[in-house]
Amino acid sequence: MRNPNIEALLVRMLGARKSDFLFDTLNAPAILGDWETGTVTRAELAQAMNMALFEGLLARSPNGRTYTDEAVANGRTVYFDHGALRTVRWPHSGALPPGEAAFTRILRPLGFRLNGRYPLDKLGMTGRAYVHDDAPEEIAQFFLSELHPERFSTTFQQAVTNVIGASRDPLTPLAVSQLSELERDGWLPLDAAHALLPVIVGAFERQHDAPGVADYETLLAESAEMAWIATEGNAFNHATDRVDDVFQLSDDEKAKGRPMKPEVERSRSGRVFQTAYRADIVQRTLRDPDGNLTAREVPGSFYEFITRKREFDPASRRWITDLRFDAGNAQGIFKMTAGAPN
């Protein structure tokens, strides 16, 4: 099924080939089977953004690309469960709003609402899940985490300021006004949506310059997660395929020699199970003390897999998918970007 509004948005932004690939690859939320040509609803724009972000993740994760291509070749589609990104809650972040505020100002007008808070105390972070009100089980969620520099040393805090203190704000005044209109009305004219989509997708990138080597080393010594943010910014940390049996998938991928997490994470509820590839290693530039750029291999993004069991909801008297997350699971999954090589 191809929603013509979403297709028009993606073709203009990504081209026909990538657009075709995304429609052939990802699950199609049922709510998007009804449309009014030229009028883009918040659900349509949210789905278009999610599809573009998924394509961007595959461009940064060769292992994710290989898995996805194999799934499609075998007649499967990817059920895009959620994307995850990391932010820094710190007042010294330049023009970029601190922490998750840089993204809730995008997600809320698109129809996402807070659906859970998860303390990630071992990492000095807090995670929050945002689910789409119009199609909570079918439009991919966001797991949005904030790192708290005040929980680390003063040397670490200064390095954070050095790295992100001159961050740029990717949202233009026009984009801010369009998001306000979308939040008020629930839709935008197609031309306005065409203008807005690349701006909000561009928000999921690094908004600061290449970090200095000394600052990067300082951050890495105390927080692999903050070191990751220093090189990758607010890019998707990972995207996740919802599968029927993550345990069988884990065994199958290990048999292929893929860089899988050793064990599957199990939630305390017994209904959410997660595993992942280790992060793909990428080459990024850092600044040496003389201001020259030097290449370094660091962990980039990765691909995750999740199985969600259903539970019976007495209020609606129907079975619903457990859309919650688990702090223990999340902290285990976050380790996929630890252990950067020198």
C-alpha positions in Angstrom: 0.0 0.0 0.0 1.4 3.4 -0.9 0.0 6.5 0.6 0.4 9.1 -2.2 1.1 12.0 0.1 3.9 10.1 1.8 5.2 8.9 -1.6 5.2 12.5 -2.9 7.2 13.7 0.2 9.8 10.9 0.0 10.3 11.0 -3.8 11.0 14.7 -3.7 13.4 14.4 -0.7 15.1 11.0 -1.4 14.3 10.2 -5.1 12.2 7.4 -6.6 14.7 4.6 -6.0 15.1 5.1 -2.3 11.4 5.8 -1.9 10.5 2.5 -3.6 12.9 0.6 -1.4 11.3 2.1 1.8 7.8 1.2 0.7 8.8 -2.3 -0.2 10.7 -2.7 3.1 8.8 -1.2 5.9 5.4 -2.1 7.5 2.5 0.2 6.4 0.3 1.5 9.3 -3.3 0.8 8.5 -4.4 4.3 9.3 -2.4 5.5 6.3 -4.7 3.6 3.9 -7.1 6.6 4.0 -5.9 10.0 2.6 -6.8 13.3 1.0 -4.5 14.1 -1.8 -2.5 17.3 -1.1 -3.4 17.5 2.6 -0.7 15.9 4.8 -1.9 14.7 8.2 0.4 14.5 11.2 0.5 10.7 11.0 1.5 10.9 7.3 4.3 13.4 8.0 5.4 11.3 11.0 5.6 8.2 8.9 7.5 10.0 6.1 10.0 11.3 8.7 10.4 7.8 10.2 11.0 6.2 6.8 13.6 8.8 5.9 15.4 8.3 9.2 15.3 4.6 8.7 17.0 5.0 5.4 19.6 7.2 7.0 20.3 4.6 9.6 21.0 2.0 6.9 23.4 4.3 5.2 25.5 4.4 8.5 25.1 0.7 9.4 26.4 -1.8 6.8 25.3 -4.7 9.0 21.8 -3.2 9.2 21.7 -2.8 5.5 22.8 -6.4 4.9 20.1 -7.7 7.3 17.4 -5.6 5.7 18.4 -6.6 2.2 18.3 -10.2 3.1 14.9 -9.9 4.8 13.4 -8.3 1.7 15.0 -10.9 -0.5 13.4 -13.6 1.6 9.9 -12.0 1.2 9.8 -10.3 4.6 9.2 -6.7 5.5 10.7 -4.9 8.4 8.3 -3.9 11.2 9.9 -0.6 12.3 9.3 -0.7 16.1 11.3 2.3 17.3 14.3 4.5 16.7 16.6 5.7 19.4 18.6 8.9 19.8 20.8 10.5 22.5 20.7 14.1 23.7 22.6 16.1 26.4 20.6 18.0 29.1 23.1 20.8 29.6 22.5 24.6 29.6 25.7 25.2 27.6 24.5 23.8 24.2 24.7 26.9 22.0 21.5 27.6 20.0 20.2 24.0 20.4 17.6 23.5 23.2 19.1 21.3 25.9 18.3 17.6 26.0 15.1 16.1 24.7 13.5 19.6 24.3 15.3 19.8 21.0 13.1 16.9 19.8 9.9 17.1 21.7 9.2 20.4 19.9 9.2 18.2 16.7 7.6 15.0 18.0 4.6 16.5 19.8 3.2 18.4 16.7 3.6 15.2 14.8 1.3 13.4 17.2 3.7 11.7 19.6 3.1 11.6 23.3 5.1 10.6 26.3 4.5 6.9 27.1 7.1 6.1 29.8 10.1 7.3 31.7 13.1 5.0 32.3 16.0 5.9 34.7 19.3 4.8 33.2 21.3 5.5 36.3 24.2 3.3 35.5 24.8 5.5 32.4 24.1 8.8 34.0 21.1 9.2 31.7 17.3 9.2 31.6 15.3 7.6 28.8 11.7 8.5 27.7 9.5 6.7 25.2 7.2 8.6 22.8 4.4 6.8 21.0 2.2 8.1 18.2 -1.4 8.8 19.4 -3.0 7.9 16.0 -1.4 4.5 15.5 0.6 3.6 18.6 1.2 0.0 17.7 2.2 0.6 14.0 4.0 4.0 13.7 7.5 3.6 15.1 8.1 5.0 18.5 11.1 7.1 19.7 13.3 6.2 22.6 14.7 9.5 23.5 17.5 9.7 26.1 19.2 12.5 27.9 22.7 12.4 29.4 23.2 14.4 32.6 26.7 15.9 32.7 26.3 17.1 36.3 26.6 13.5 37.4 30.1 13.3 36.1 33.4 15.1 37.0 34.0 18.8 36.5 36.6 18.0 33.9 34.0 16.0 32.1 31.5 18.8 32.3 34.0 21.3 30.8 34.7 18.8 27.9 30.9 18.6 27.3 30.7 22.4 27.1 33.7 22.5 24.8 32.1 20.0 22.4 28.5 21.1 22.3 28.7 24.7 23.5 28.4 26.2 20.0 25.7 23.9 18.7 23.5 25.1 15.9 19.7 25.0 15.9 18.5 23.1 12.8 15.0 24.5 13.0 14.4 27.6 10.9 11.7 30.2 11.9 9.6 28.9 9.0 9.8 25.3 10.3 8.9 26.4 13.8 5.8 28.2 12.5 4.8 25.1 10.4 5.2 22.8 13.4 2.9 25.2 15.4 0.3 25.0 12.6 0.6 21.3 12.5 0.1 21.0 16.2 -2.9 23.3 16.0 -4.7 21.7 13.0 -3.3 18.2 12.7 -2.4 18.7 9.0 -0.4 20.8 6.6 -0.8 21.6 2.9 1.5 19.4 0.8 3.8 22.3 -0.2 4.4 23.2 3.4 5.0 19.5 4.3 7.6 19.4 1.4 9.4 22.3 3.0 9.2 21.0 6.5 10.3 17.4 6.1 14.0 17.8 5.2 14.3 20.3 8.0 13.0 18.0 10.7 14.9 15.0 9.3 18.0 17.2 9.4 17.5 17.8 13.1 18.6 14.1 13.6 22.2 14.9 12.8 25.3 16.3 14.6 24.8 20.0 15.3 28.3 20.8 16.6 31.7 20.8 15.0 34.3 18.0 15.1 35.3 17.5 18.8 38.9 18.0 19.9 41.0 14.9 20.6 41.6 15.8 24.3 37.9 16.5 24.9 36.9 13.2 23.2 39.4 11.2 25.4 38.1 13.0 28.5 34.5 12.1 27.6 35.3 8.5 26.6 37.1 7.9 30.0 33.8 8.5 31.9 31.0 7.9 29.4 31.1 5.9 26.2 27.6 7.4 25.5 28.8 11.0 25.7 31.8 10.1 23.5 29.4 8.7 21.0 27.3 11.9 21.0 30.5 13.9 20.5 31.1 12.2 17.1 27.6 11.2 16.0 25.4 13.9 17.6 21.7 13.3 17.5 21.7 10.8 14.7 19.6 7.6 15.2 21.7 5.5 17.6 19.7 2.5 16.3 16.6 1.4 14.5 14.7 -1.7 15.5 12.9 -4.5 13.7 10.0 -6.0 15.6 10.1 -9.8 15.0 8.1 -12.8 16.2 11.0 -14.7 17.9 14.0 -12.7 18.8 15.7 -15.7 20.3 15.6 -17.7 17.1 16.7 -14.7 15.2 19.6 -14.2 17.5 20.7 -17.9 17.0 20.3 -17.5 13.2 22.4 -14.3 13.0 25.1 -15.7 15.2 25.3 -18.8 12.9 25.9 -16.4 10.0 28.8 -14.8 11.9 27.1 -11.5 12.5 28.4 -9.4 15.4 25.4 -10.1 17.7 25.0 -9.2 21.3 25.9 -12.4 23.3 22.6 -12.6 25.3 19.0 -11.5 24.7 17.8 -8.8 27.1 14.6 -9.8 29.0 12.3 -7.2 30.6 11.1 -7.6 34.2 7.5 -7.9 32.8 8.5 -11.0 30.8 6.9 -9.5 27.7 9.7 -7.5 26.0 12.9 -9.2 24.6 15.7 -7.3 22.8 19.0 -8.0 21.2 21.2 -6.2 18.7 24.2 -6.1 16.4 27.3 -4.4 17.8 27.7 -0.9 16.5 29.3 -0.6 13.0 32.8 1.0 13.2 33.0 4.2 11.3 35.7 6.8 10.7 35.2 10.3 12.1 37.4 13.3 12.2 38.7 14.9 15.4 40.7 18.1 15.9 44.2 17.8 17.3 45.7 20.5 19.6 46.9 22.5 16.5 43.4 22.5 15.0 44.2 20.0 12.3 41.7 17.3 11.5 42.7 13.7 12.2 40.8 10.5 11.4 39.8 8.0 14.1 37.7 4.8 14.1 34.8 5.0 16.5 31.5 3.1 17.1 28.6 4.4 14.9 25.0 3.3 14.8 23.6 -0.2 14.9 20.5 -2.4 14.3 18.3 -3.8 17.0 15.7 -6.6 17.2 12.7 -6.8 19.5 9.9 -9.2 20.3 6.9 -7.7 22.1 4.3 -10.0 23.7 0.7 -9.0 23.9 -1.3 -8.5 27.1 -5.1 -8.4 27.7 -6.4 -4.9 28.4 -9.5 -5.2 30.7 -10.6 -1.6 29.8 -10.9 -2.2 26.1 -11.4 -6.0 26.4 -8.9 -6.8 23.7 -5.3 -8.0 23.4 -2.8 -5.2 22.9 0.9 -5.2 22.2 3.1 -4.3 25.2 4.7 -1.1 23.9 6.7 -0.4 27.0 10.5 -0.5 27.4 12.6 -1.7 30.3 15.5 0.3 31.9 17.6 -2.9 32.3 17.1 -3.9 28.7 17.9 -0.4 27.5 21.2 -0.2 29.5 22.2 -3.6 28.1 21.4 -2.5 24.5 23.3 0.8 25.0 26.5 -1.2 25.5 26.5 -2.0 21.8 28.3 1.4 21.2 30.9 0.9 24.0 34.5 -0.3 23.5 35.7 2.1 20.8 38.9 1.0 19.2 41.9 3.3 19.4 
